[in-house]
């Protein structure tokens, strides 16, 4: 599952939503945190470290809707549980942390 953010076009999409075994974000287009936050449009927020995003779990469900097989919600929950066990879940349990790649 790849959260693809384009700061030039101010868009965010979810690629390969069925693949819950790998999770990261790709940020394209340059810009700073303001452009990144605008492009994310409520899907998530930048982590202050600059190397990660906090992605809303409900946004992942919304972006994947109609594109994933039956049973995917359970697979996503498994991914969230792993993230939580490693400290990669927000204190309020609404977000998980994604490493950012800048291709």
URRA-V168038 format. One record per pair of residues at least 12 apart in sequence whose ideal C-beta (glycine too) atoms are under 6 Angstrom apart, sorted by sequence separation. I is the first residue (numbers start at 1). J is the second residue. D is the distance in whole Angstrom. If there is no record, write none. Layout:
# URRA-V168038
<<I,J,D> <I,J,D>>
This chain:
# URRA-V168038
<<44,56,6> <2,15,4> <33,46,5> <83,96,4> <2,16,6> <1,16,6> <1,17,6> <43,59,4> <80,96,6> <1,19,5> <1,20,6> <8,29,3> <1,23,5> <3,25,4> <4,26,5> <5,27,5> <6,28,5> <7,29,4> <6,29,5> <2,26,6> <7,31,4> <12,39,6> <7,35,4> <10,38,5> <12,40,5> <25,53,5> <7,36,6> <10,39,5> <12,41,6> <12,43,5> <7,39,5> <5,39,5> <54,90,6> <56,95,5> <55,95,6> <54,95,4> <55,96,6> <54,97,6> <55,98,5> <52,97,5> <53,98,5> <17,64,4> <52,99,6> <53,100,6> <52,100,6> <14,63,4> <51,100,6> <14,64,6> <17,67,5> <18,68,5> <17,68,5> <3,55,6> <20,75,5> <20,76,6> <20,79,4> <25,98,4> <27,100,5> <24,98,5> <23,98,6> <24,99,5> <25,100,5> <26,101,5> <27,102,5> <24,101,6> <26,103,6> <3,98,6>>
